[in-house]
Amino acid sequence: MTITITAFERSPDGGKGLARDTRVRWALEETGRPYDVRFVSFKAMKEPAHLCVHPFGQIPTYEEGGLCLFETGAIVFHLAENHAGLLPREGDARARAITWMFAALSTIEPPILELQTAMFGEGDKPWTKERLPLVRDRIRQRLGQLSDRLGDSEWLDGAFSAGDLLMVSVLLRTRPSGILDEFPNLAAYVARGEARPAYQRAFAAQLAVNAA
């Protein structure tokens, strides 16, 4: 059955790998699954046809036969559970990798998204000047804890897993702010993720659309 994902017709980041379809593309590349992409405009994302697949009018979505999924964590987990390459076989290691998937999306990403909202969605508000340093400090606290845990290890828990895929994807969002550079081991960790051939293919595919 053909896998079809949705992606921005024109990504807000200009194809720099920050849009969430990159995470799904990366997982598909790591697991060796061919896929098609249906591109949607911002207008189409809010129309009934797309809302039937993603009730919140966002991207990406994942369709395979009669299965329709939304939310990148759920999609990556589905791929990791059903295809080799993203989760260890051993039970405890597998559970730890899944834990890191949740940590990336539930613990590390929220303050990063809060910073983006404060900078771009609320930049003209009177409270923004005072709020930004507080949000940046919350990010630094989380990245400091993650940095301590990673230490000089190559990946979060043994071999590369879906936990690393999502964590690297989340950390990439901190690069424009410069905060990532404050943690050299995390910056090196992200660079290792970007160097993986599967990530390179996913990034190139998204960039090609926006550079066309």
C-alpha positions as CSV (number, residue, x, y, z in Angstrom):
1,M,0.0,0.0,0.0
2,T,1.2,3.5,-0.9
3,I,2.1,5.8,2.0
4,T,1.0,9.4,1.5
5,I,2.0,12.2,3.8
6,T,1.0,15.9,3.7
7,A,3.4,18.8,3.8
8,F,3.3,22.6,3.3
9,E,2.9,23.8,-0.2
10,R,5.4,26.4,0.9
11,S,7.1,25.9,4.2
12,P,7.3,28.9,6.6
13,D,11.0,28.1,7.2
14,G,11.8,28.0,3.5
15,G,12.7,24.4,3.6
16,K,15.3,24.5,6.4
17,G,14.1,21.3,8.0
18,L,12.1,22.8,10.8
19,A,8.6,22.0,9.5
20,R,7.3,18.8,11.1
21,D,6.9,16.9,7.9
22,T,10.7,16.6,8.0
23,R,10.5,14.3,11.1
24,V,8.1,12.0,9.3
25,R,10.2,12.1,6.1
26,W,13.3,11.2,8.2
27,A,11.5,8.3,9.8
28,L,10.4,7.0,6.5
29,E,13.9,7.2,5.1
30,E,15.4,5.5,8.2
31,T,12.9,2.6,7.8
32,G,13.3,2.4,4.0
33,R,9.6,3.1,3.2
34,P,8.8,4.8,-0.1
35,Y,6.2,7.5,0.1
36,D,4.2,10.1,-1.8
37,V,3.6,13.7,-0.6
38,R,0.4,15.7,-1.0
39,F,1.2,19.4,-0.7
40,V,-1.4,21.6,0.9
41,S,-1.7,25.4,1.2
42,F,-2.5,27.2,4.4
43,K,-6.0,27.7,3.1
44,A,-6.5,24.1,2.2
45,M,-5.3,23.0,5.7
46,K,-8.5,24.6,7.2
47,E,-10.9,23.1,4.7
48,P,-13.1,20.1,5.4
49,A,-11.2,17.7,3.2
50,H,-8.0,18.1,5.2
51,L,-9.8,18.5,8.6
52,C,-11.2,15.0,8.0
53,V,-7.6,13.7,8.3
54,H,-6.2,16.2,10.8
55,P,-8.9,17.7,13.0
56,F,-6.7,20.6,14.0
57,G,-5.9,21.7,10.5
58,Q,-2.1,21.1,10.6
59,I,0.5,19.0,8.9
60,P,1.8,16.4,8.5
61,T,-0.7,13.6,8.1
62,Y,-0.1,10.0,7.2
63,E,-2.3,7.8,5.1
64,E,-1.7,4.1,4.3
65,G,-4.7,2.1,3.0
66,G,-7.5,2.8,5.4
67,L,-5.2,4.2,8.1
68,C,-5.1,7.9,8.7
69,L,-2.8,9.4,11.3
70,F,-1.8,12.8,12.5
71,E,0.7,14.1,15.1
72,T,4.4,13.5,14.3
73,G,5.0,11.5,17.5
74,A,2.2,9.1,16.7
75,I,3.3,8.7,13.1
76,V,7.0,8.2,14.0
77,F,5.9,5.7,16.6
78,H,3.8,3.8,14.2
79,L,6.7,3.5,11.7
80,A,9.1,2.5,14.4
81,E,6.8,-0.2,15.8
82,N,6.1,-1.7,12.4
83,H,9.4,-1.4,10.6
84,A,13.0,-2.2,11.6
85,G,15.5,0.6,12.1
86,L,14.1,2.9,14.8
87,L,13.5,0.8,17.9
88,P,15.7,-1.8,19.6
89,R,14.5,-5.4,19.7
90,E,15.3,-5.9,23.4
91,G,12.3,-5.0,25.6
92,D,13.9,-2.7,28.1
93,A,15.9,-0.8,25.5
94,R,12.8,-0.5,23.4
95,A,10.9,1.0,26.3
96,R,13.7,3.5,27.0
97,A,13.7,4.6,23.4
98,I,10.0,5.2,23.6
99,T,10.5,7.2,26.8
100,W,12.9,9.5,25.0
101,M,10.3,10.0,22.2
102,F,7.9,11.3,24.8
103,A,10.6,13.3,26.5
104,A,11.5,15.1,23.3
105,L,7.9,16.1,22.6
106,S,6.5,16.6,26.1
107,T,9.5,18.0,28.1
108,I,12.0,19.6,25.7
109,E,9.8,21.0,22.9
110,P,7.2,23.0,24.8
111,P,9.4,25.8,26.1
112,I,11.1,25.9,22.6
113,L,7.7,26.5,21.0
114,E,6.9,29.0,23.7
115,L,9.9,31.0,22.6
116,Q,8.9,30.9,19.0
117,T,5.4,32.1,19.9
118,A,6.8,34.9,22.1
119,M,9.2,36.1,19.3
120,F,7.0,35.8,16.3
121,G,3.4,35.6,17.4
122,E,3.5,38.1,20.3
123,G,6.5,40.2,19.4
124,D,4.5,43.4,19.4
125,K,2.9,42.8,22.9
126,P,4.0,45.0,25.8
127,W,5.0,42.0,27.9
128,T,7.3,40.4,25.4
129,K,10.5,42.2,26.4
130,E,10.1,40.9,30.0
131,R,8.9,37.4,29.0
132,L,11.6,36.5,26.5
133,P,14.4,36.1,29.1
134,L,12.2,33.9,31.3
135,V,11.4,31.6,28.4
136,R,15.0,31.4,27.3
137,D,16.0,30.5,30.8
138,R,13.4,27.7,30.9
139,I,14.9,26.3,27.7
140,R,18.4,26.5,29.1
141,Q,17.3,24.6,32.2
142,R,15.9,21.8,30.1
143,L,18.9,21.7,27.7
144,G,21.3,21.7,30.7
145,Q,19.6,18.7,32.1
146,L,19.6,16.9,28.8
147,S,23.3,17.9,28.2
148,D,24.2,16.3,31.6
149,R,22.4,13.1,30.7
150,L,23.9,12.8,27.3
151,G,27.4,13.6,28.4
152,D,29.9,12.4,25.8
153,S,27.6,9.6,24.5
154,E,26.9,9.4,20.8
155,W,23.1,8.8,21.2
156,L,20.7,9.0,24.1
157,D,20.6,5.3,24.9
158,G,22.9,3.0,23.0
159,A,22.2,2.9,19.2
160,F,20.3,5.6,17.3
161,S,16.6,5.3,17.8
162,A,13.3,7.1,17.2
163,G,14.0,8.9,20.5
164,D,17.1,10.4,18.9
165,L,15.2,11.2,15.7
166,L,12.6,13.2,17.6
167,M,15.1,14.8,20.0
168,V,17.4,16.0,17.3
169,S,14.4,17.4,15.3
170,V,13.2,19.3,18.4
171,L,16.7,20.6,19.2
172,L,17.1,21.9,15.7
173,R,14.4,24.5,16.5
174,T,16.8,26.1,19.1
175,R,19.5,26.8,16.6
176,P,18.2,30.1,15.3
177,S,18.1,31.5,18.9
178,G,21.8,30.5,19.5
179,I,20.9,28.6,22.7
180,L,22.0,25.3,21.2
181,D,25.5,26.6,20.8
182,E,25.7,27.1,24.6
183,F,25.8,23.3,25.0
184,P,28.6,21.9,22.8
185,N,27.7,18.3,23.3
186,L,24.1,18.9,22.3
187,A,25.2,20.8,19.2
188,A,27.5,17.9,18.3
189,Y,24.7,15.5,18.9
190,V,22.4,17.4,16.5
191,A,25.1,17.5,13.9
192,R,25.5,13.7,14.1
193,G,21.7,13.4,13.5
194,E,21.9,15.8,10.5
195,A,24.8,13.8,9.1
196,R,22.8,10.6,8.8
197,P,22.1,9.7,5.2
198,A,18.4,9.3,5.9
199,Y,18.2,12.8,7.4
200,Q,20.1,14.2,4.4
201,R,17.6,12.7,2.0
202,A,14.6,13.9,4.0
203,F,16.1,17.4,4.2
204,A,16.9,17.6,0.5
205,A,13.4,16.5,-0.4
206,Q,11.8,19.3,1.7
207,L,14.3,21.9,0.5
208,A,13.7,21.0,-3.2
209,V,10.0,21.8,-2.9
210,N,10.7,25.2,-1.4
211,A,13.5,26.0,-3.7
212,A,11.5,25.2,-6.9
